[in-house]
């Protein structure tokens, strides 16, 4: 013979686990850090793929420009940037 137990009794007898305060803080810090990292990565990739720097509007006609460290990397790109507005002499 089986005894019928109401469903509500099972719900009342289940112990509820409350996380400790340090667990809640750790989870919050982790979620905040991951959100900040994701935001940074999305912003960085967007700026690298879809944003082009504006060309200089100053006219360098008749002026000499010296760019140090322009054999590669940012210096080379900077030298290319100064050649566009008609600099008469760009020294690498």
C-alpha positions in Angstrom: 0.0 0.0 0.0 1.4 3.4 -1.0 0.9 6.6 0.9 0.3 9.7 -1.2 2.5 12.6 -0.2 1.5 16.1 -1.5 3.9 17.7 -3.9 4.3 20.8 -1.7 5.9 18.8 1.0 8.9 18.0 -1.2 9.4 21.6 -2.1 9.4 22.6 1.6 11.9 19.9 2.7 14.6 20.8 0.1 17.3 22.8 1.9 18.2 26.1 0.1 21.9 26.7 -0.3 22.8 30.4 0.1 26.3 31.3 -1.3 28.7 32.9 1.1 29.4 36.6 0.7 32.9 36.0 -0.7 31.5 33.7 -3.3 29.1 36.3 -4.5 31.8 39.0 -4.6 34.1 36.7 -6.5 31.5 35.9 -9.1 30.6 39.6 -9.4 34.3 40.5 -9.9 34.8 37.8 -12.4 31.7 38.8 -14.4 32.7 42.5 -14.3 36.3 41.7 -15.4 35.1 39.5 -18.3 32.6 42.2 -19.4 35.3 44.8 -19.4 37.7 42.5 -21.3 35.0 41.7 -23.9 34.2 45.4 -24.3 37.9 46.3 -24.8 38.4 43.5 -27.4 35.4 44.5 -29.4 36.4 48.1 -29.3 40.0 47.3 -30.3 39.0 45.1 -33.2 36.5 47.6 -34.5 39.1 50.4 -34.4 41.7 48.2 -36.1 39.4 47.1 -38.9 37.0 49.9 -39.6 38.5 53.2 -38.5 41.0 55.0 -40.7 43.0 57.9 -39.4 42.3 61.3 -41.0 44.9 62.6 -43.4 46.7 65.8 -42.3 45.1 69.0 -43.5 48.2 71.1 -43.0 50.1 72.0 -46.2 53.8 71.1 -45.8 54.9 72.6 -49.1 58.5 73.9 -48.9 59.1 72.4 -45.5 61.5 69.6 -44.3 60.2 66.9 -42.0 62.5 64.6 -40.0 61.0 61.4 -38.8 63.1 59.3 -36.4 62.7 55.6 -36.2 61.0 55.3 -39.5 62.6 52.1 -40.8 59.5 50.1 -39.8 56.3 50.2 -37.8 54.8 53.4 -36.6 57.7 55.6 -37.7 57.3 54.3 -41.3 53.6 54.9 -41.3 54.2 58.4 -39.9 56.6 59.2 -42.7 54.1 58.0 -45.2 51.5 60.2 -43.6 53.7 63.3 -44.0 54.5 62.6 -47.6 50.9 62.9 -48.6 50.5 66.7 -48.0 53.3 67.6 -50.4 56.3 67.9 -48.1 59.3 68.9 -50.1 61.7 66.8 -48.1 61.0 63.9 -45.7 64.1 62.5 -44.0 63.8 59.0 -42.6 
